[in-house]
Amino acid sequence: MMPGPTNCPMNSQQEAALLLDYCAGRLEAGAARDVERHLAECARCTEFVAGQQALWNVMNSWQAPPVSADFDRHLDGRLRETDSLLWIERVTRALRPAFARPPLALAAVCLVMAAGMLLRNPRASVAPSVDSHARMEQIEPEQVEKALDDMQMLRELSSAPSTDAASPKTL
């Protein structure tokens, strides 16, 4: 039994399959009559069925173009051609137009050589800056000795017992 207009098959995917079966002609005669009665009452389902029938008509009328007589031979030749090429041949074939101009080819060769040099020797020695070197030379041995003496005096002060805490306070 087909649902009434208040319970439209378009409200549920499961029931919408009934409309698709109707459009495809897969429903039994009784079920098809129920769908047709519902379509008389429901504009939404009528529009859906009309769209589906138009789609089915277009799909049924479409004809694939004929295949040429030598299609298999051309396809086989193309497949053999791509299988026989090494990957380097495919790359160089694609880059041939770029290397047609000598300046572009020269720039590419220089770029490859520079990349090779960088990859061969990635740790280039960096000379220390003049400022950091000059700074190290300015420190005199006397300055180091004075700094060590100051540190020793601070250690002694921090480890000496406090005399203020031991004596009683008087007012």
Residue pairs with C-beta under 8 A, 6 or more apart in sequence:
1 34
2 9
2 18
2 31
2 34
2 35
2 37
2 38
3 9
3 15
3 38
4 38
4 41
5 38
5 41
5 42
8 15
8 38
8 42
8 44
8 45
9 15
9 16
9 18
9 19
9 38
9 45
10 16
10 19
10 42
10 44
10 45
10 48
16 48
18 27
18 31
18 35
19 35
19 45
19 48
19 49
19 52
20 52
21 27
22 31
22 32
22 35
22 49
23 49
23 52
23 53
23 56
24 56
27 35
38 45
39 45
39 46
39 49
68 74
85 93
98 104
98 108
99 105
99 108
